[in-house]
Amino acid sequence: MPDTNTTPTADTITALTDTGELRVLRTAATARLAALLADQHGTTPAPGRRARIDSSVSPLVLANLTGTIEDEPSSKPGFCYLLLDESSTEALRRDHRAGRRRPAAATKRQRLHIPTDCLMLADHDS
C-alpha cells in the first residue's frame, strides 16, 4: 500500500542515493528548523544582541549568565558564540562548579559556544 502521508519534498529526499548529499541536506534542515523555532519564540540569535542563558542549559553553571551574540557563525547547527559580559565572566570564575569552563584570571570576557535554544534575548536587561 503506498504511503499517502508523503510530500514532494519527502519524495525528493527519499530518492537521494548519495550519503554526502543527505548529510548536507540534514545539516541544512537542522539549521533551518532551529532558525524557524527561534523566530517563533522571538529568540533569533542575531549578532550584536544581548542574550541570557536560560536554565535549560547543560551544565547548569552557565544558567543566567549574560553576554553579546558574536558575528562569527558557528559551524555547528543550532549553536552560536556568546561573549559574556564582564560581570558574568567574573561570576563564572568564582563559581566552584565551573571546572574546565572557569575563565583564566586575565580574561575579562569569556567566549562560550552555546545552543541557541538555551538563549533568551536580554536587550533590555540591566
N, C-alpha and C positions, 0 to 999 in steps of 0.2 A: 504494500500500500504506500503511495507517495506521501511525503511529508507536506502537509498543507500549511504549516507554520513557517514557511521559508520566504525570504525576500530576495530581490535581485542581488543585493549586496552579499547575503549569505551564500547564494548560489555561486557568485564570483569567487568568494573565499574558498568554498568547498572545491572548486575546480582547480585551485592552485596546486602545483606539484613540487615547486621549488621551496625547500626549507628556508633558504635565505630570504626569499620574498615574504614568506609567512612570518619570519622573525621581525622584519622591517614593519610589516603590517601590524603585528602585535604591539610593537613599541609605539607606533603612531597612534593606534587605537587607545592604548593606555594613557598616553599623554593627552589625547583629545577628551577622553572621558574625565580625567582629572580636571581639565580646564572647564568643561561643562558643569561638573559638580561644584567647582569653586565659584563659577558665575552664579549658580543657583543659590549659593549660600552667601554671596556677597564678599567672598574672600579671595578674589583673584589676586595672586601674588605679584603685583606689578612692581617693578624695580623702583626704589626710592620710597616706597610706602612703609610706614611703621607697622610692625606686627607684634603680637604677643603669642607666645607658645601656650597652647591650652593643655588641659590635664589629660588628654588622650595620648600624649607623647610618651615614648619609652626611650630612655629612662625618665622616670618622673622628676628627677632632679632638675630637668630642663623646663618644667612647667612654670608658667608665669614670668619667664624671662622675656625681655622686650629688645627689639632691635630694628634695623632697617633692611629691607629686602634688597639684595645686591643685583646689579645689572647682569653679572655673569650667569648665563643659563647653566642649569645642571644637566649633565649627560644622562642622569637617571630620571625617568619619567615620574612625575608626581613629587619631585623634590625641588628645593631651591636653597640658595645660600642666604643666611641671615647673619648680619653683622650686629652683634649685641651692642647695646649702648654701654657706657662706662659703668653705670650702677649695676646693671645685670651681670656684666663681666666680673665685677667685684663680688657680687652675691654668689656667683658660681665658684669663684676662687675660695670663698670662705666656707662653702657647703661641704661637710665631711663626706657626702655621698658622691661628689663629683668624680673621684677616682681619676681615670685617664683623661677625662674631659676637663680637668682643672686647668685653667689658664696659667701660663707662666707669669711670674711676678712682674715682668716688664710689659706684659700685654695689657693695653688699655681697652681694646675692643676685640672680643673673641669672635671668630667666624665659625658658624655651625652649618651643617648640611642637614636640613630639616624637611620632613614630609609636609607638603603644602596643606594636607587636610588636618594638620595639627596647629595651623596658624589661624589667628583671629586678627583682623585688621584693627589697629590701635592708633589710627591717625589722631584721635582726639584724647588719648591718654596723656597724662602729665607726668 
